[in-house]
Amino acid sequence: MKMNNYKLELVSSNTAPWSPVNDSSRQIAVMMSGGVDSSVAAHLLREQGWDVLGVTMRIPVACRTDKRGCCGADAAYVCGQMNLPHYFVDVTAPFNELIIDRFRAEYRRGRTPNPCADCNTFLKFMLIWDLVQKKLGIKYLATGHYAEVLHTEHQTRLKRGRNHAKDQSYFLYGIPAYRLPHFVLPLAKLTKDEVRDIARSIGIGVAEKPESMELCFAGEGDYRNALADGQNTGDLLDIDGNIIGTHKGVAHYTLGQRRGLGYAAGEPVYVARIDAADNTVTLGTRDEISYPVIGASEVNVLIPEQMQKGQKLFGKLRSYGPTRPCEIIEADAETLAVCFDEPQFAPSGGQKLVLYNASDELVCGGTIESFQR
């Protein structure tokens, strides 16, 4: 994706100076959300001898302040507790364009975007990283994600986290390959409970803070609040295009959804298609919305030697879904098509297709564009 030349600045939030004692090989910026994961990541890096700097993005709408929310004030507070320098970066312009506008545009097309993965790819791994390197000479970046960066003599790989149920490597697939050797994930070998235990042991104020599973820009409630449209009722269709009812507005549905459809059939039915242009929602059976062949665009490759046609890999279509065996049937510079051994339930355009090898190393990932039998 082509990006504008955004003018971003680092603004200090505390009096702790950035005065590193190490050379650039031991200086690191930690993306901090104010949650327990990024806070413990910063603590662990300091314990390992890094010069640590906290960085928090200011997004264009206020973060939630309810018990599940995250906010820059907490990040600044934690850095103050640990006597770490902390900076804010106002990302209003790029966040609006690259995350919120993209999110809304995808929903208008009846697709299911993944703004968290896009935020990592476009903001953290590109704009923020460029900024701290240019302004402060910091080459290394860390986050509090549960995944692993594996260094060997000849290569660096991104791997799934120790606890596959909590693994977050799916959200990180977009990191540029050239930056992977300078990416640090301190929580790779830890569980969430272990991270909270560390937070309690060092007495940081966010140790008991619940984690949020919602969008940071949606405000109170859920993602529907971020959509200016998609609330108008329309026709509910069967797989043959017959009108069988009325839907509540396309923003209330995602592909594969079963509950809250407002329609009872003789067998389970799911959302099969969302046509925002026609304002229709189509329902189908599980078999009718399962597909073996998935195509993706905007592909980012981390292990190019494993991208050949016929390569056997394991694909993942949802952030916390399972990986399933598949085979590459087409691949070029930015597009990809795979065929799964078994049809996959409700693939959704706009979501991410991420591929792993048998060693749990992330091979590539991209945005789902098509699915067929």
PLY file of the C-alpha trace (Angstrom):
ply
format ascii 1.0
element vertex 373
property float x
property float y
property float z
element edge 372
property int vertex1
property int vertex2
end_header
0.00 0.00 0.00
1.29 3.44 -0.95
1.38 5.79 2.04
1.47 9.55 2.27
4.44 11.42 3.71
3.04 11.85 7.21
4.73 14.33 9.53
5.01 12.62 12.91
6.76 13.83 16.04
7.85 12.28 19.34
6.47 14.21 22.32
7.89 13.43 25.76
5.35 12.73 28.52
7.72 12.66 31.50
11.01 13.99 32.80
13.01 10.79 32.40
15.61 11.69 29.75
16.60 9.48 26.86
20.24 9.10 27.81
21.32 5.62 26.72
24.40 4.04 28.25
24.68 1.29 25.64
25.47 1.51 21.95
22.69 1.21 19.37
22.75 -2.60 19.50
21.18 -2.46 23.00
18.75 0.44 22.57
15.09 -0.38 22.05
11.69 1.28 21.71
8.74 -0.58 23.24
5.25 -0.01 21.86
3.19 0.53 25.03
-0.60 0.48 25.22
-0.95 0.85 28.98
-1.77 -2.84 29.36
0.01 -5.49 31.38
1.69 -7.22 28.42
3.60 -4.25 27.01
4.41 -3.04 30.54
6.00 -6.35 31.50
7.80 -6.47 28.14
9.43 -3.13 28.95
10.40 -4.34 32.43
11.95 -7.57 31.13
14.00 -5.74 28.53
15.38 -3.35 31.11
16.27 -6.32 33.33
18.14 -7.81 30.36
20.28 -4.68 30.10
18.59 -2.81 27.28
18.19 0.96 27.23
14.38 1.11 27.04
12.13 3.84 25.71
8.32 3.63 25.80
6.27 4.81 22.82
2.48 5.18 22.71
0.30 6.17 19.79
-2.29 8.89 20.22
-5.22 7.89 18.04
-7.73 10.41 16.67
-10.58 9.49 19.00
-10.43 9.05 22.76
-9.58 5.56 23.93
-12.16 3.85 26.07
-11.86 4.59 29.75
-14.04 1.74 30.96
-12.52 -1.18 32.84
-11.56 -2.98 29.63
-10.05 -0.02 27.87
-6.47 1.01 27.36
-5.08 4.49 27.35
-1.88 6.48 27.00
-2.19 7.74 30.56
-1.59 4.23 31.87
1.43 3.78 29.60
2.93 7.06 30.79
2.19 6.12 34.41
3.92 2.74 34.09
6.98 4.32 32.49
7.04 6.81 35.35
6.93 3.96 37.85
9.89 2.30 36.12
11.71 5.61 35.51
11.71 5.03 31.76
11.46 7.82 29.19
8.09 7.79 27.46
6.93 9.46 24.27
3.60 9.97 22.56
3.22 10.00 18.78
0.09 11.66 17.41
-0.96 9.33 14.58
-4.29 11.03 13.83
-3.74 11.44 10.08
-2.33 7.99 9.25
-4.70 6.24 11.67
-7.70 7.87 10.03
-6.53 7.01 6.53
-4.86 3.62 6.94
-6.98 2.09 9.69
-10.40 3.71 10.18
-11.10 4.64 6.54
-9.88 1.23 5.39
-12.01 -0.46 8.05
-15.16 1.37 6.94
-14.45 0.85 3.25
-14.05 -2.89 3.77
-17.34 -3.16 5.63
-19.10 -1.19 2.91
-17.91 -3.87 0.50
-19.36 -6.60 2.71
-15.91 -7.69 3.85
-14.46 -8.33 7.31
-11.33 -6.22 7.93
-8.64 -6.87 10.51
-7.59 -3.39 11.69
-5.28 -4.72 14.43
-3.07 -6.51 11.90
-3.15 -3.45 9.63
-2.15 -1.19 12.54
0.89 -3.35 13.25
1.87 -3.47 9.59
1.41 0.16 8.56
1.84 2.15 11.77
4.08 0.27 14.20
6.33 -1.60 11.77
6.66 1.25 9.29
5.81 4.78 10.46
6.64 4.53 14.17
9.75 2.43 13.63
11.01 4.84 10.96
10.38 7.75 13.33
12.29 6.43 16.35
15.17 5.35 14.14
15.35 8.72 12.40
14.92 10.90 15.50
16.73 8.83 18.15
18.84 6.35 16.22
16.94 3.39 17.74
17.09 0.34 15.47
15.19 -2.12 17.66
11.46 -2.32 18.36
9.58 -4.51 20.85
5.93 -5.27 21.53
4.05 -7.28 24.13
2.69 -9.84 21.68
2.78 -13.55 22.44
4.99 -14.83 19.63
8.69 -15.58 19.14
11.53 -14.22 17.04
14.00 -17.05 16.47
17.59 -16.21 15.55
19.89 -18.80 14.00
23.34 -18.46 12.47
22.01 -17.68 9.01
18.44 -16.44 9.40
15.75 -14.91 11.59
12.27 -16.38 11.76
8.95 -15.35 13.32
7.34 -18.26 15.18
4.10 -18.99 16.93
4.13 -18.44 20.69
4.63 -21.25 23.17
0.93 -21.29 24.06
-0.84 -21.79 20.73
-4.19 -20.81 22.25
-2.73 -17.36 23.03
-0.38 -17.07 20.05
-0.53 -13.65 18.36
1.90 -14.15 15.48
-1.08 -13.92 13.10
-1.28 -10.18 13.82
2.44 -9.72 13.12
2.69 -11.29 9.67
3.12 -7.87 8.01
6.51 -7.04 9.52
8.97 -6.30 6.70
11.50 -9.12 6.39
14.44 -6.71 6.64
13.20 -5.54 10.05
12.64 -8.94 11.59
16.25 -9.26 12.90
15.66 -6.06 14.93
12.26 -7.09 16.31
12.09 -8.30 19.92
9.25 -10.19 21.62
10.08 -10.55 25.34
6.92 -12.55 26.17
7.63 -15.40 23.73
8.08 -18.08 26.40
5.53 -16.77 28.90
1.85 -17.36 29.56
-0.62 -14.63 30.45
-0.74 -15.83 34.06
3.06 -15.69 34.28
3.04 -12.15 32.87
0.52 -11.05 35.49
2.62 -12.69 38.22
5.65 -10.68 37.08
3.58 -7.48 37.05
2.39 -8.14 40.60
5.89 -8.93 41.80
7.26 -5.58 40.59
4.21 -3.65 41.76
3.17 -1.93 38.55
-0.32 -0.47 38.65
-1.75 -2.32 35.65
-1.12 -5.85 36.94
-4.85 -6.61 37.27
-6.02 -4.63 34.26
-8.36 -6.78 32.13
-7.41 -7.20 28.49
-9.59 -5.72 25.80
-10.76 -7.86 22.90
-12.42 -4.95 21.11
-11.30 -2.22 18.73
-9.38 0.65 20.29
-11.26 3.19 18.15
-14.81 1.84 18.48
-15.73 3.67 21.68
-18.12 2.14 24.19
-19.72 -1.03 22.86
-18.32 -2.73 19.77
-17.11 -2.21 16.21
-20.57 -1.14 14.96
-20.06 2.19 16.71
-17.16 2.90 14.35
-19.37 2.58 11.29
-21.24 5.63 10.09
-23.43 3.51 7.85
-24.47 -0.12 7.62
-27.34 0.31 10.08
-30.24 0.30 7.61
-32.49 -2.76 7.44
-32.69 -4.75 4.21
-33.55 -8.08 2.62
-32.42 -11.37 4.12
-31.91 -13.92 1.31
-31.46 -17.66 0.97
-28.61 -19.07 -1.08
-30.80 -18.98 -4.24
-31.60 -15.29 -3.81
-35.12 -15.65 -2.46
-36.24 -13.13 0.16
-36.78 -14.93 3.47
-36.81 -12.06 5.94
-35.36 -8.71 6.96
-31.88 -8.06 8.34
-30.95 -5.43 10.94
-28.27 -3.69 8.87
-25.16 -5.15 7.24
-22.92 -3.79 10.02
-24.53 -6.30 12.39
-23.30 -9.36 10.50
-20.07 -11.18 9.71
-19.51 -14.14 7.41
-20.13 -17.42 9.21
-22.34 -15.85 11.87
-25.07 -18.15 13.17
-26.64 -16.39 16.15
-28.89 -13.36 15.97
-29.96 -13.89 12.35
-33.68 -13.46 12.99
-34.49 -16.51 10.88
-35.26 -20.11 11.83
-34.61 -22.87 9.31
-34.91 -26.64 9.37
-31.11 -26.92 9.64
-28.40 -24.57 10.92
-27.75 -21.64 8.60
-25.01 -19.03 8.61
-24.23 -15.72 6.96
-22.95 -16.69 3.52
-22.66 -13.30 1.79
-22.94 -9.65 2.72
-23.67 -7.27 -0.14
-23.40 -3.76 1.22
-24.13 -2.17 -2.16
-27.49 -3.94 -2.44
-27.99 -3.94 1.35
-28.66 -7.69 1.43
-27.48 -10.52 3.67
-27.52 -14.08 2.30
-27.77 -17.20 4.46
-26.51 -20.69 3.66
-25.70 -24.04 5.21
-22.24 -24.91 6.48
-21.42 -26.84 3.31
-22.62 -23.99 1.13
-20.18 -21.52 2.72
-17.10 -23.77 3.01
-14.34 -23.45 0.40
-10.99 -25.20 -0.15
-9.30 -22.59 -2.39
-8.40 -19.23 -0.84
-6.73 -16.33 -2.65
-4.93 -13.39 -1.03
-3.35 -10.08 -2.04
-0.91 -7.65 -0.36
1.19 -10.69 0.54
4.19 -10.18 2.83
6.79 -12.95 2.61
9.18 -13.84 5.44
10.52 -17.16 4.11
10.73 -16.82 0.30
12.32 -20.23 -0.27
9.11 -21.87 0.99
6.81 -20.02 -1.41
7.03 -22.39 -4.37
4.00 -23.89 -6.07
3.25 -27.24 -4.45
4.72 -26.25 -1.07
2.87 -27.95 1.79
2.09 -25.54 4.63
-0.49 -24.82 7.33
-2.96 -21.98 6.87
-4.83 -19.83 9.34
-7.86 -17.70 8.42
-8.71 -16.18 11.80
-6.59 -14.75 14.58
-7.41 -17.41 17.16
-8.55 -20.13 14.79
-6.67 -23.37 14.10
-4.03 -23.94 11.44
-5.03 -26.41 8.72
-2.95 -28.27 6.08
-2.86 -26.62 2.67
-0.77 -26.39 -0.50
0.36 -23.37 -2.48
-1.19 -23.49 -5.97
-0.21 -19.99 -7.12
2.28 -17.42 -5.84
3.90 -14.28 -7.18
5.29 -11.05 -5.75
2.12 -9.88 -3.99
-0.60 -12.50 -4.53
-1.13 -16.03 -3.36
-3.60 -18.91 -3.70
-3.72 -22.05 -1.58
-5.84 -25.18 -1.59
-6.69 -26.62 1.82
-6.94 -30.36 2.35
-10.48 -29.78 3.65
-12.92 -26.95 2.78
-12.62 -24.06 5.22
-15.71 -22.65 6.88
-16.71 -19.08 6.01
-13.51 -17.49 4.70
-14.00 -13.75 4.64
-12.62 -11.17 2.24
-10.61 -8.58 4.16
-9.42 -11.00 6.82
-5.89 -12.36 6.76
-4.56 -15.63 5.39
-1.37 -16.51 7.27
0.77 -19.55 6.42
3.15 -21.49 8.67
5.55 -24.36 8.05
5.73 -27.56 10.09
8.11 -25.87 12.55
5.51 -23.19 13.39
7.53 -20.56 11.52
5.51 -17.88 9.74
6.11 -18.12 6.00
3.85 -15.37 4.67
0.51 -13.63 5.05
-1.89 -11.50 3.07
-5.42 -10.15 2.79
-8.09 -12.63 1.66
-9.60 -11.62 -1.67
-11.32 -14.73 -3.04
-12.53 -18.22 -2.21
-13.83 -20.96 -4.46
-14.45 -24.67 -4.73
0 1
1 2
2 3
3 4
4 5
5 6
6 7
7 8
8 9
9 10
10 11
11 12
12 13
13 14
14 15
15 16
16 17
17 18
18 19
19 20
20 21
21 22
22 23
23 24
24 25
25 26
26 27
27 28
28 29
29 30
30 31
31 32
32 33
33 34
34 35
35 36
36 37
37 38
38 39
39 40
40 41
41 42
42 43
43 44
44 45
45 46
46 47
47 48
48 49
49 50
50 51
51 52
52 53
53 54
54 55
55 56
56 57
57 58
58 59
59 60
60 61
61 62
62 63
63 64
64 65
65 66
66 67
67 68
68 69
69 70
70 71
71 72
72 73
73 74
74 75
75 76
76 77
77 78
78 79
79 80
80 81
81 82
82 83
83 84
84 85
85 86
86 87
87 88
88 89
89 90
90 91
91 92
92 93
93 94
94 95
95 96
96 97
97 98
98 99
99 100
100 101
101 102
102 103
103 104
104 105
105 106
106 107
107 108
108 109
109 110
110 111
111 112
112 113
113 114
114 115
115 116
116 117
117 118
118 119
119 120
120 121
121 122
122 123
123 124
124 125
125 126
126 127
127 128
128 129
129 130
130 131
131 132
132 133
133 134
134 135
135 136
136 137
137 138
138 139
139 140
140 141
141 142
142 143
143 144
144 145
145 146
146 147
147 148
148 149
149 150
150 151
151 152
152 153
153 154
154 155
155 156
156 157
157 158
158 159
159 160
160 161
161 162
162 163
163 164
164 165
165 166
166 167
167 168
168 169
169 170
170 171
171 172
172 173
173 174
174 175
175 176
176 177
177 178
178 179
179 180
180 181
181 182
182 183
183 184
184 185
185 186
186 187
187 188
188 189
189 190
190 191
191 192
192 193
193 194
194 195
195 196
196 197
197 198
198 199
199 200
200 201
201 202
202 203
203 204
204 205
205 206
206 207
207 208
208 209
209 210
210 211
211 212
212 213
213 214
214 215
215 216
216 217
217 218
218 219
219 220
220 221
221 222
222 223
223 224
224 225
225 226
226 227
227 228
228 229
229 230
230 231
231 232
232 233
233 234
234 235
235 236
236 237
237 238
238 239
239 240
240 241
241 242
242 243
243 244
244 245
245 246
246 247
247 248
248 249
249 250
250 251
251 252
252 253
253 254
254 255
255 256
256 257
257 258
258 259
259 260
260 261
261 262
262 263
263 264
264 265
265 266
266 267
267 268
268 269
269 270
270 271
271 272
272 273
273 274
274 275
275 276
276 277
277 278
278 279
279 280
280 281
281 282
282 283
283 284
284 285
285 286
286 287
287 288
288 289
289 290
290 291
291 292
292 293
293 294
294 295
295 296
296 297
297 298
298 299
299 300
300 301
301 302
302 303
303 304
304 305
305 306
306 307
307 308
308 309
309 310
310 311
311 312
312 313
313 314
314 315
315 316
316 317
317 318
318 319
319 320
320 321
321 322
322 323
323 324
324 325
325 326
326 327
327 328
328 329
329 330
330 331
331 332
332 333
333 334
334 335
335 336
336 337
337 338
338 339
339 340
340 341
341 342
342 343
343 344
344 345
345 346
346 347
347 348
348 349
349 350
350 351
351 352
352 353
353 354
354 355
355 356
356 357
357 358
358 359
359 360
360 361
361 362
362 363
363 364
364 365
365 366
366 367
367 368
368 369
369 370
370 371
371 372
